[in-house]
Amino acid sequence: MAKQTAASEAKDRPYKTTGLHLTADQWELLNRVAFERTRNKGGRASVSALLVNMIERHRKELEKELATTTR
């Protein structure tokens, strides 16, 4: 069965699957935060959703850093 997308997800944005190398304590922190968000807000625990949220929250900083390194 294919994974269903949440109604709030943009269906026209393509996704890529990636593997990340994290230390055990970094993974545990992300996993615990994802589960706490689920406990407080409902839904399913998702480290991927947590990372997407963090990236979007810091998008302007990341784009600014990229702009300064590609000049």
C-alpha positions in Angstrom: 0.0 0.0 0.0 1.4 3.4 -0.9 2.0 6.0 1.7 -0.8 8.6 1.9 0.2 12.2 2.0 -1.3 14.6 4.6 -3.7 17.1 3.4 -1.3 19.9 4.4 1.5 18.5 2.2 2.1 20.1 -1.1 1.4 17.3 -3.7 3.2 19.1 -6.5 6.6 19.2 -4.7 8.7 16.2 -5.7 10.3 14.3 -2.9 13.7 12.5 -2.7 14.6 9.7 -0.2 17.9 10.1 1.5 20.0 8.4 4.2 21.5 10.5 6.9 24.5 9.6 9.1 23.7 10.7 12.6 25.3 9.9 15.9 23.2 7.7 18.2 22.5 10.6 20.5 21.4 12.9 17.6 19.0 10.3 16.3 17.6 9.6 19.8 17.0 13.4 20.3 15.2 13.7 17.0 13.2 10.6 17.7 12.2 11.7 21.2 11.1 15.1 20.0 9.1 13.6 17.2 7.3 11.3 19.7 6.7 14.2 22.1 5.2 16.3 19.3 2.9 13.4 18.5 1.9 13.1 22.1 1.1 16.8 22.3 -0.4 17.4 18.9 -1.6 14.0 17.7 -0.7 12.3 14.4 2.2 10.0 13.7 5.7 10.4 15.0 8.0 11.4 12.1 11.7 12.3 12.3 11.4 13.2 8.6 8.6 15.7 9.3 10.7 17.2 12.1 13.7 17.6 9.9 11.6 19.2 7.1 10.1 21.6 9.7 13.6 22.5 10.9 14.9 23.1 7.4 11.9 25.3 6.5 12.3 27.3 9.7 15.9 28.0 8.8 15.5 28.2 5.0 16.5 31.9 4.8 19.7 31.3 6.8 20.6 28.3 4.6 19.9 30.2 1.4 22.0 33.2 2.7 24.9 30.9 3.5 24.7 29.3 0.1 24.6 32.8 -1.6 27.8 33.8 0.2 29.7 30.7 -0.7 28.8 30.7 -4.4 29.9 34.2 -5.3 
